[in-house]
Amino acid sequence: MAPTSVPFNDLRTRFAADAAGYRAAVERVLKGGRYVLGPEVEAFEAEFAAYLGIGHAVGVANGTDAIELALRAAGIGPGNEVITVAHTAAATVCGIERSGARPVFVDIRADDYTIDPRAIPAAITPRTRAVLAVHLYGQPARVKELRAVADRKKLLLIEDCAQAHGARSGGRPVGTYGDVAAFSFYPTKNLGAFGDGGAVVTADAALAARVRRLRNYGQVDRYRHEDAGGFNSRLDELQAALLRVGLRRLDADNAVRQRLADRYLSRLRVPALPCSMPGTDHVYHLFVVRHPDRDGFREGLRRRGVETLVHYPIPVHLQPAYAHLGGRPGDLPESERAAREVVSLPLYPGLTAEQQNAGIAAVNAAAVEERGLAKDRAPALISVPS
Ligand SMILES: Cc1ncc(COP(=O)(O)O)c(C=O)c1O
């Protein structure tokens, strides 16, 4: 077995990219004497809101809480349904279920793996309150169509932006199209902390204020509690200070991701490459290709020292944890096909050109080998229309 020469990710490269900046942030917090919800959180919230061009950002403990809090602050809970996708991190659905609402799944588009707006009307019932779109892998969902469907059907539009910090559609960042949006700052994210973190963003001042109360025991002022069901979901000062450093680097990091993606796109010979939809800026949180013999292809890459992951091998409607929702194989053909075929290749700002070249050579060799094709008959790329 070859040693791993191309790791899927190496988070040490994030620290190394600005070690002095991160060290200074940590020292400032340690010396400052405030460790949970303090000036760094306030500054990060203001800077993140300004970056997105939205009124309010509220720091919370993680992205799953951000989804739950966004829904609850929007008044969604038991007895309500939220339309979403099954081809996502299970956390999207955990957040919906924890709000008390019932997730209702619709299929994704085959081309960009995001929610298919055309599938939404048939899933609406009198209990439906919201559409929760996931900007999966860094590709914005079809926000304009989604906004139009939501407005027409009088539903809220909620965005799960956990994989899409800095992604844009029509020049406008994701997170600003919905009534409310949730971000995760899990360390691997495009804007990642050095621990857990998340944020709820919205233009609605009252909704933001409700999230602020709910994240902190439902309290308005010290020891005065107005919201029942409050809990502890606070962003800590260390993570906020570190995120401020990361936020200053986000656009440059996303530009590096784009350059790495461009190299992959022009050199890889695999059955299906990711496509960036016209009018959007994909931020390549993940670089996801498809292969009909995905497991054989991955094994070929593993033997060549290239680490890969699968996002995600089991669609949420077929997960044992969600059997109570009644999902059956065949319900969501595109989500199920994606779960069988997708594989994520290494792409992160610290990936070196040498590592990427090794990855490209390995992918092209393994893609041909696993399909049993002669080298001069590499599979044609599937080009997917928008
Ligand atoms: C699409 C999506 N939604 C939600 C989450 C949840 O974020 P967290 O891990 O910070 O709770 C994640 C991250 O894992 C994610 O990828």
Ligand as a Chemical Component Dictionary entry (heavy atoms), coordinates in Angstrom:
data_LIG
# 
_chem_comp.id                   LIG 
_chem_comp.type                 NON-POLYMER 
_chem_comp.pdbx_formal_charge   0 
_chem_comp.three_letter_code    LIG 
# 
loop_
_chem_comp_atom.comp_id 
_chem_comp_atom.atom_id 
_chem_comp_atom.alt_atom_id 
_chem_comp_atom.type_symbol 
_chem_comp_atom.charge 
_chem_comp_atom.model_Cartn_x 
_chem_comp_atom.model_Cartn_y 
_chem_comp_atom.model_Cartn_z 
_chem_comp_atom.pdbx_ordinal 
LIG C1 C1 C 0 -24.683 20.990 5.030  1  
LIG C2 C2 C 0 -24.393 21.020 6.502  2  
LIG N1 N1 N 0 -25.345 21.444 7.351  3  
LIG C3 C3 C 0 -25.143 21.515 8.671  4  
LIG C4 C4 C 0 -23.935 21.146 9.224  5  
LIG C5 C5 C 0 -23.795 21.170 10.715 6  
LIG O1 O1 O 0 -22.768 21.946 11.185 7  
LIG P1 P1 P 0 -22.034 21.600 12.568 8  
LIG O2 O2 O 0 -21.173 20.411 12.342 9  
LIG O3 O3 O 0 -21.256 22.841 12.876 10 
LIG O4 O4 O 0 -23.105 21.349 13.580 11 
LIG C6 C6 C 0 -22.902 20.729 8.382  12 
LIG C7 C7 C 0 -21.560 20.414 8.918  13 
LIG O5 O5 O 0 -21.158 19.394 9.216  14 
LIG C8 C8 C 0 -23.132 20.652 6.991  15 
LIG O6 O6 O 0 -22.185 20.238 6.144  16 
# 
loop_
_chem_comp_bond.comp_id 
_chem_comp_bond.atom_id_1 
_chem_comp_bond.atom_id_2 
_chem_comp_bond.value_order 
_chem_comp_bond.pdbx_ordinal 
LIG C1 C2 SING 1  
LIG C2 N1 SING 2  
LIG C2 C8 DOUB 3  
LIG N1 C3 DOUB 4  
LIG C3 C4 SING 5  
LIG C4 C5 SING 6  
LIG C4 C6 DOUB 7  
LIG C5 O1 SING 8  
LIG O1 P1 SING 9  
LIG P1 O2 DOUB 10 
LIG P1 O3 SING 11 
LIG P1 O4 SING 12 
LIG C6 C7 SING 13 
LIG C6 C8 SING 14 
LIG C7 O5 DOUB 15 
LIG C8 O6 SING 16 
# 
